[in-house]
């Protein structure tokens, strides 16, 4: 009986773990690889004390690099170090996707190669401002009285331990250099415990400059041998601290020159890896490429740099991170033009866009995408002053916490700003569990309070298929009346009561649209005409597109222009499934913009149906012909220029 009970408890524990793992696998990553569109190279430049400092360079493609800040330090070594100089910078993006960690050798070579006992730990959330701490191994931990040097620290996140593991080489007395490790504390300001041995080669020879990268659950350690024939070798393990390493006998660098400071990074949106190393006697770097981390081909002819780096590392970064560091240290003149689409980083869809008269800012309210089967449960908003640079304002409504009548399938929201009794109110309509609700706030960024029940929970009379999703609210400038539109496979409309959270009794009406209608109604008013937008086809289809019709009334009937496509994919540019739009008019101007989603670029088209829940939000200009018809929008990667 006891054994059966134990077995049941164990089974339930394992089941819970597997369910948690499965749930985690079906949720958006902290950083989507499709948003990694640039690279940051951190390095130092030489053995003079003024050169032993952190410098930055950037690249758009991982092949061509341009220095920042006139190739001068971006961090003052005298402030962060105990020796006045730092070397061998290693940079890592944290597991949360938004925190960065850098570790450095605390050393000036002018004092000798056996002169340092410390490392520097840095932490940042913006790659511009860094918090620093010094860790002196000899003074912090007993048993290191004969410690001669601490070299080339690096950091990796150990998912098994849930901590950041810092590894580095140390030399004690006459012993050879060995690679040790210790976990950083939660603030990344110190080591939790005395260093432990991480790796020693079977030859028992010296090894330095360790660099670890994970691929398919296997950790690959690249290191430099010192006492035997100098060069770069590798070892692998599936458990970082187990001590069980499988060593490879061959040297991986395809050169006979002396090399050190190897570093490996994965090219963005590619299966290729770059192994680079410092050919230190020649004063240059060499780049090699591999798909398997075992066989490397020299690609020096493809590489260019306008500086000469020493031992450093390269970090893939996003467009917003690139903008942040180049705003601080200048954009290189030869850097390629930066695209503005998608406008939001991450997986988002069904964007509703608003200009707030209260804050004088623009806001996008999207579906949180990247969840398997559209299973998201929260909504966020983003703000901007110029329609190009967007700030994540965080979660504004969480179905599991803030809504009592539904806790799944948070889709396709819309928002309206209304001035009531001299104060602005924000009414946020959203889909949840295939019903439509409304929440209210005094601010466009919330907090929003749900009304307590669905405003739409059943199909209109006469409708037997489709879903109650995709709300849109339009306020008629002629009458001041507000209307709620909704429906998948049908277009319905009802007048909202002045309270904006209930429908006028008996006002629900079906609007007749042709067979191209699928979902995503959106209505605007221009020059006496009402424009109705909708999406055709399935959001999982590469042919998902937007069409429109014109009416003399906010409730129809609709007139179909001869060519009524608003936007569709641009396969030549790798753009597919452009749909579920909203429209923005710049206040007091006949200037319009189309906000829409598309398959994530460049990988969405390769995902099959999953492309339909890995989408991204874009903005392109919307223009009208002289007769009032809409010019078909060509979707672009470039996007729009920022408003001034």
PEJO-V885282 format. One line per field, one symbol per residue. ss: DSSP state (h for helix, s for strand, l for the rest). A space follows every 50 residues. Layout:
ss: ???
This chain:
ss: lhhhhhhhhhhhhhhhhhhhhhhhhlllllllhhhsssssssssllllhh hlllsssssllllsssslhhhlllllhhhhlllllsssssssslllllls ssssssllhhhllllllsssssssllllllsssssshhhhllllllssss ssssssssllllsssssssssslllllsssssssllllllsllllssssl llllllsssssssssllsssssssslllllsssssssllllllllsslll lllllllllsssssssllllllsssssssllllsssssssllllllsslh hhlssllllssssssssshhhhhhhhhhhllllllllllllllllllsss sssssllllllssssssslllhhhlllsssssssllllllsssssssshh hhllllllllssssssssssllssssssssssllssssssslllllllss lllllsllllllllllsllllssssllllllssssslsllssssssllll llslllllssslllllllssssssssllssssssssllllllllssssss slllllllslllllsssslshhhlslllsssssssllllllssssssssl lllhhhlhhhhhhlsssssssslslllllsllssllllllllll
